[in-house]
Amino acid sequence: MFVPCLVRASLDGGQVPRLGHPLVDDYLQFVGARARPNTVLATAFDLKVFFTVITKDPVDVDTADVLEFIGIQREPRRGTVVVRIEDGEKGLSARTIKRRLASVSGLYEYLKVRGDITVSANPVPRGMALRGDRRRATRGVPLIRTPRMLPRIIDPAAVDAFLAALRTHRDRAMVEAMLLGGLRRCEVLGLRLPDLRAGENRVFIAAGKGGHQRIVPLSPRFYATVAEYLSGERPDHAETDHVFCVLKGPRRGRPLSAAGLDEIIAGARARAGIEHLTCHQLRHTCLTRLREAGMALEAVQAQAGHRSIESTRIYLHLSNNWLADEYRRAAEAIDAQGEAGQ
């Protein structure tokens, strides 16, 4: 019986997390050579969850085990009468289950290529077959159907209250990077002093999602706040060239962590009396406002760092005026045609 034990290692030192099984650890080493640290850690955690639920050696897992795992993940987590408002589910979200299955499937595809298991032994099916004409090719039903949900954005009054609740120029600069520039949390924390291009009002993103780099414009308001932070708050002898670092305590002068930023956001949110607000909501709000202001969709894509334009199209639906304006123009054209035919 394989009992996984997640051992976190120093990703910066070239090591990756381990679970205690040679085949699984070899796969994590493979992922670590081609993916970002957060992806490696997420993959390790997903595999830990799977093999904690399905207590078998990896080579003995079959499709029935995968279907059993899906059923367990869908079981109610907070009582049978408690459901999430956004999707009506009681267990883990469909996106979480789908990601965990992708991690498991990746492991078995790797083992197939290496020859550790037979060619047909990936236990994660791609989908369920449909009834119908056998002569016609069908895609089948997805194993996990994930609903496409609109991201949440923050209204202007809540933004003003939240900004007013921030206590330092450092905190305000980090929020403005997300709210005015659409940066991700990891991109804000990854900024280094040479990445700031104040003369151009732009920043260089050295390690975006997937390791992709880009240069994006950022409001002069951000640079004015950063200047206040660098001149009056940042420790003079900081141990790092990261822009945002810890200001107090034993870690003073070291890079600010993701947990530290989340704590700052949670504290300001509570002081502002806002029920729900996250770093990603700040990013969504920025990109939505840019689209509402008339920024071309391709430009929003470049600003956001999306690899596919399909990821950016969601902001068309979030914009208050885009769909209404398109509908009004079409309705007026239809009315005009009807009057001309009378």
C-alpha positions, 0 to 999 in steps of 0.5 A: 500500500502506498501512503503518500507523504508530501515533503516540500523541498527548495524549488529554488535549489533545483529540488522538487516536492516528493511523495515517497514513491519512486514512480511518482517522485520521478514524475514530479522531477519531470514536471519540475524541469518544465513548469513553474514552482507553483505548478509543481507544488499543485501537482504534488498536492493533487497526487497526494490527495488522489493516492490518499483517497485511492490507497493503491500502488500507482501501477494497480490503479484502474478506471474504476478507482478514478470514478470512485475518486470523482464520486468521493470528491463530489460528496458534500463538504459542509452538510447535505443542505449547504450548496455554493451559490455560484454553481449549486454544488455541494462537494469540491468545485468541478474545476478543482476535480478536473485539475486533480484528474489532469494531474493524475492523467499526466502522471500515467501518460508519463509512465506510459511513455517511459514504459512503466505501464502498458500502453492502454493503462491510463486509468483516467478516461477522456470522456464517456461515450454517447449513444447514437449512430456508430458510424458517426464520430462523436466527442462524447460527454466530458468526464467533468463538466465545468461551468463557465462563470463570470469573474467578480469585479468590484464596484467603484465605491468599494474600491475607494473604501478599500484603498482608504483602508490601506495603511502604507504606501507599499500596500497601496502600490501593490494594490494599484499594480493589480487595480490599474495594471491588471497584474497577477499576485505572483507578478506583483510579488515578483517585481524587482527594482530593475523591472520598474521603468518609471520614465516610460510608465511601464513595467517588465514582467519577468516571470508571468504565468507559464514563465512568459515575459511581457512589458506593460504600461502602468499608470503614473499613479502607481509610480508616484505611490512607489516613489513614496514607498521607496523613499520613506518605507522600504528598508535601506539595507534590504536583503533583496532587490524585490520591489516589495519586501517586509517592513517590520519584524524578524523578516524585515527587508526580505521579499514579501510572500504570497501569504503576507500579501493575502494578509494585507488584503484581508485586513484592509477588506475587513477595515473597509467593511467589504465582505469579499475581495481578492487579488484576482478580483482587483485584476478582473476589475482593471481589465473590465474597466479597460475594456469599458473605456474602449481598449481593443480586445487584443490590447486587453489580451496583451495587458493581461498576458493571456496566451489565448484571445478566448481568455480575454473575451470574458471581459466583453460580457463584464463590460456594462455597455458593450452588449447593450450598445451592440444590441441597440444598434442591431435593434435600430437597424431591424426597426429601420428595415421594417419601416422601409418595407411598410 
